[in-house]
Amino acid sequence: MEVRKTWSRLRRELDLMTGTQTLLSVFILILFLIAPLFLMVEEAFVYKGEASLKWFFDIVGDAEFVSFESRGGRLFEVHRNIMYIWGLDHGILLNTLLVAVVVTVFCCFIGVSVALIMARYKFRGKEALRILLLVPLLATPFVNAYVIGKLFKPTGGLVNFLFFDVLHLLPWRIDIDGLFGIALAQTLSYYPIVYLNVFATLMNIDPSLEEQAENLGSKGFRLFRSVTLPLSLPGLAAGAIIVFIFSMEDLGAPIGFLGARANPLSRKLVSYQIYSSFAEALAGGISPRTYALAVIMLIISVIGFVAVKQYVSLKSYAMLSRGGRWSPRVRKPPLKYGCVIYLFLISLVFAASMPQIGTVLLATTNWATSGTLPTEFTTKYLNSLATNPDVTRAIINSLMYSGAAIMIMVLVGASIAYVVARRDIPGRSLLDVFATIPVAVPGIALAVGYFLFFSRNFRGTLLDPLTDPVLLLIFAYSVRRLPFTSRAIFAGLQQIDVSLEEASLNIGAKRSTTFLRIVLPMIVSNIVGGGILSFVYSMSEVSTSSTLGALREDRMPITFFISQIVYGVAAVGAVSIGAALCVLLMSIQILAMVISNLILKQRVAFLGV
């Protein structure tokens, strides 16, 4: 009986268009997400043809990867009038987890503090600060960490020159580098992720809940701890897990600090170890230990993502006036608190924007070679974007890859969103899960899976990464950024009354005609908005670009080209060309936000999850 009902439902729901959309989406997800990751996991658990945990035991038992005692490094150690703040080496795997935890904790603290201020207080300059607080989200891959490393050099660094030599506010010169420097760079880059998510949650809290608590005597920190914080947990949890995943897979900070200072601690992270293995891929392939490392990163990320989703879904966050409108609780702070707010926000904006400011300086001056301060303005690095053939080729490559990826994302994302929102077929919820889960998959783990799966099963074809990584880069961008497009389109479909489609079908229109002539025109702004967001992130994508893109020099995208410049392959001072490329990426991102906010009338919160 159950089988007959299922079959009847399939015959009713699976018309030609729906069947094509479903099969296409499933095919893309299986071939370019599930199969590569499954094979990578399988290989990590195999030794000499048999199921084994050898590679995992090798990692856990090797002090190079896991050491509960420090194996080196310097933390708050003063020597010859210099305080070294590098971090302590506890092995590659523990270093990665420790850095990710520290970054997540600090991002949560900063993000929640900023969100509370921006959501609960009104003061002059608030709108300007709201924009400036998002500056760290502007893409400056690799160069941002290079700038921080350069700023904190013991000799010649601008911070030490200003606070030690000129103002005499520091008792020692400060040398921030290694793991601590990486954590600092990531915290400054990722805190807006938590801020945006928590702010959105706070703005949706029914003010009557807090007012009732105040009437019962709960004020100040007690009110925040017992009412406001629990109600903002969905945003906090979502932002925290994304920060944790991004920190683990980040390649920009390790390579950026290696380019600035060449501190060996910058190599002691899982992401850099996997990245290094791709340099050996052309010679003898990637070792099974690398597969095991990628699997560990994948398991931690997916479990964390699923656990957070499950935790949030088990909680009840319903508002008393659900579906209604209300004015958020906003008040003007007393003078002394207002001064503290201004001091905190302005200091944060300045500190967090240092990488972007430094990137612009590197691109427009001779700061890369002049020492502490730039001494000459120049446009030659920006001009190189059009005149240097290597730079131009990298830009064209990224534009082509991202443009092709957008077409795939829109096609697959629209198909998945329509099937999930409108068709009652078995397994649609699973399809939705697989369309969303790429958010939790580290790009560097996906790159390892691609290399293993396609070099083994499609050897000598255009899908073989050793032959030509172009198609794999395009599909890697498509799969990794698919959630942005599919969720944006799904949100648009949720706003359309299904009766409009039913009316079209009732007067004889085919479902494909209804979809093309009724549905698509009504969600075009959602498609364009999601596509713009996905395009921006595809252009600045680091993990897969820096790994798969390394397999063939003439196919390198922008971010891999930047990594090679910053890492020191090019001539001294050429890092300014990488900075010019970052200025281009920032300009594209700003243009995307302007188009979304002004033309499409959509407020796009970059990385608001």
Secondary structure by P-SEA (a helix, b strand, c coil): caaaaaaaaaaacccaaaaaaaaaaaaaaaacccaaaaaaaaaaacccccccaaaaaaaaaccccccccccccccccccccccccccccccaaaaaaaaaaaaaaaaaaaaaaaaaaaacccccaaaaaaaaaacccccccaaaaaaaaaaacccccccccccccccccccbbbbbccaaaaaaaaaaacaaaaaaaaaaaaaaccaaaaaaaaaacccaaaaaaccccccaaaaaaaaaaaaaaaaaacaaaaaaaaaacccccccccaaaaaaaaaaacccccccaaaaaaaaaaaaaaaaaaaaaaaaaaacccccccccbbbbcbbbbbcaaaaaaaaaaaaaaaaaaaaaaaaaaaaacccccccccccccccaaaaaaacccaaaaaaaaaaaaaaaaaaaaaaaaaaaaaaaaacccccaaaaaaaaacccccccaaaaaaaaaaaaaaccccccccccccaaaaaaaaaaaaaaaaaaaaaaaaaaaccaaaaaaaaaacccaaaaaaccccccaaaaaaaaaaaaaaaaaaccaaaaaaaacccccccaaaaaaaaaaccccccaaaaaaaaaaaaaaaaaaaaaaaccccccccccccc
